[in-house]
Amino acid sequence: MRRDTQRRNGNGHGSAFAVLTAFAGLVFWSPSPGAYAQTKPVEAPVLEGGKKKEDIDARQFELRGVQETIQASEQQRRQIEAELESMRNDRARLNAALIQTTGNVQKAESNIAALERKLSESLKTEASIRASLESRREIISSILTGLQRMGRKPPPALLISPGDIMKAIRTAMLMGAVVPELRAETAVLLSDLAELGAVRNRVSAERDALAREVEGLGLERVRLAALVDARQKAMFDVEKAIDAERLRAAELARQATSLRDLIAGMERDVGSARRGAEAARRADEDRQKTAALPRDGLKSPFGNKSRTAPEIAFSDAKGLLSLPISGELAKNFGEKDNFGGVERGLSLASQAKAVVSSPCDGWVSYAGPYRTYGQLLIVNAGNGYYIVLAGMERINVEVGQFVQVGEPVAQMGDGSTRTATAIAIGAKQPILYVEFRKDGTAIDPAPWWVKPEQEKVRG
C-alpha cells in the first residue's frame, strides 16, 4: 500500500517535472554565445564565380516575384483602360464608378485602421504574457532544481529500509508542501502558455488580413487615380485657361485676409468661380420656381449620377451627408481651442494618403494653398452655404467644377507637412479640417451628418 502510494507520488512528480521542463525550455530557452560555436554550420555549395547556390535561388525567387507583380500591374492597367474607354463619354457611368471606387477605398482605409488597432492590442497582450512568464523564471527554476535533486536521490522505501522512517516522514512532509505549490504553478503556466499560443495565432491572422486589405487598397487606389484623371481630362481641355486662372487664384489667396474675402474675390475676379456661383444661384431659383418634391418623396437625392446641380437644397440635406474621410474625430465644433476661443469647425485624424470625398453637391469656389491651412478646398453648396476642407496634400478638382456627394476631391498627406490645425492639437498624423459656413459665418455641421445606421440612404 505504501509502495503504491509512493509510486503514485513519484509519477505525479515526474509528470509535473516533465511538463515544467518542456514549457520552461519552450518559453525561456535562449542560446548562449558559445552555443553556436559548438556546432559548425553546414556551408552551402559554392558555384562558379564564388556565388552560393542558395543566394542564386533566392535571387531567382525574388525576380519571379517582381515579374509577377509587373504582370499583375500591367493586367490591372489594361483592365482600367478598357473600362475607361467604355465610359469616356458617359458622365453618369464615370461618376458612378468614381463614387463607388472612392467608397471602396475609404472602406478599405477604415478596415486597415481597425486591423492596425487590433494588431497593436494583440501585440501588447503577447508582450504582457511574456513579461509575466519572464518574471517567474526564478520560481520555476527553483522548483525544477528541487525536483531534479529528488530524482537523483529518491525517498527511501520503508519495506526495504524500515530504519529510515524519520527520513521518509521528513520527505513526505516536504513533498506535501511542494506538490500543491507545484501543481498550482503548473496550472498557471499551462493557462498562460495556452493564452500565449492563442494570441500568437491571432496576431498571425490579423497580419494576414492586414496584408490583404493593404493589397486591395493599392489596387483600388490605382483604379481611382485613373478615373480621376479621366474625369478631369473630360471636363477641362483648355489647359492654358486653367493655368491662367490658377495664377489669378494664387494672387487672390495672397491678398485675402479671411475666407470671406477669398470667396468674394474668387467669385468676382475668376471666371470659372464666377460661373460656378452663377450656376448655384440659378439652381436655387429653379428649385424655388418648380417647388421640387419634398425629400421624403425621393428614393435618394443623390441617385442621379448624371446631375449637374443639386437635387435638393443644402438645408434639406440634413442627416444625409457623410464625413469626407474615414478617420477619427480629433476636435469638434464649439470645443475650446488653444488660443482662448472655440473651434469653428471639426478636425478629423486620418490615415496617410487617405482619399477625401466631397461631403456635398456643389461648385468648387477655390482650390489651392492658403496661408497655414495647407491645401484648401471651398465648395459652394448654394443658398449661401459653403463647405471648407483644409489640410490636404493634393487637390484633384478645378475651380468652377461641379462635384457630387462622395466624389473624390483630394488626398491627404503622410503627416510630415504640419498645418496650423495639426500643430494646434498636437497631432502627428494628417488632420483634415472641415468647416460649414452660412452667409460668411461658421455653423455647426452636426445636423448634416448621416447616422451610421442610415448610411445606406446615400446613392
Secondary structure, DSSP 8 states (H G I E B T S, - for coil): -HHHHHHHHHHHHHHHHHHHHHHHHHHH----HHHHHHS------B-GGG-BHHHHHHHHHHHHHHHHHHHHHHHHHHHHHHHHHHHTT-HHHHHHHHHHHHHHHHHHHHHHHHHHHHHHHHHHHHHHHHHHHHHTHHHHHHHHHHHHHHHHS----TTT-GGGHHHHHHHHHHHHHHHHHHHHHHHHHHHHHHHHHHHHHHHHHHHHHHHHHHHHHHHHHHHHHHHHHHHHHHH---HHHHHHHHHHHHHHHHH-SSHHHHHHHHHHH-HHHHHHHHHHHHHHHHHHHHT---GGG-S-TT--TT-SS-SS-GGGGTT-B--SSSEEEEE-TT-B-TTSSB-SSEEEEE-TT-EEE-SS-EEEEEEEE-GGG-EEEEEEEETTEEEEEEEESEE---TT-EE-TT-EEEE---S-S--HHHHHHT-SS-EEEEEEEETTEEE--GGGB--GGGGGG--
